[in-house]
Amino acid sequence: MDKSEKELASKHVDIESKRFFFDIKENHKGKYLRITELSGGRSCIVIPLDGINLFRERLVEIVDEAASFLNAEAEA
């Protein structure tokens, strides 16, 4: 069984003292998104591409909620 990974796409962003990598990869189980955080240590989550649209929907919902908190702080 081949356990090698193939990288299909990659992006990163730096926020404060953290760097986040967004990598689309493929292995013998299929394609997936790996989000990795580097900030002294390393942690990551893996989302199968079959579930990426649902993940995006929930992420947009929580980002919108977070924006309302930021707006409330700016108005205070």
N, C-alpha and C positions, 0 to 999 in steps of 0.2 A: 504494500500500500504506500503510495507516494504522499508524504506529509509536507512537501514543499509548498510555499505560498508564492503567489504571483501578484505583484502590485499592479493595479489597473489605473488608479488615480490617487493623487495626494495633494492636500492643501494644509496650511498651518496658519495660526494666528497667535500673536503675543498679546496678553492682557495682564497688565501689572507685572508681577514677577513670574508669571506662568506662561507656558507655551503649550498650545493644543494642536495636535495633529489629527487630521481627518483623512483616513486612508481607506480606499475601496480595494479589497483584496479578494483573491480566490484561492481556495485549496480543494482538497478532495471532497469536502462536504458541500461546497458551493461558494457563492459570492456573498460578501458581507462588508459592512462598514465597521471599522475599528476607530474609536475616538480615544486618543491617548493624551493624558495630562502629564507634563513634566514640570515639577516645581520642587527640586531637591530630591524627590523620589519619582516614581512612575506608577501611574494607575491607568487602567483602560477599561472600556466597555466594548462589547461586540454586538452588533445588530445585524441579523440576517437580512439581506436585501429584500426578501419577500415581505418583511414587515416594515420597510423603511418609510412608506407613506403614512402608516399609522403612527410611527415614531415622530415623523415630522408634524403631523396634526397635533399631537400632544405637546410637542416642543413649542409650536407656535402659540398654543393656548397658554402655556406657562410663561412664555416670553411676554405675551400681551399683559398678563397679570402682573408680572414684574415691572413692566413699564408704568403701570398705574401707580405702583409704590414709588418709583423714581419721580414721577410727575407730582405726587403728593408731597414728597420731600422738597422738591424745587419750589413749590408754592408756599411752603411753611417758612 
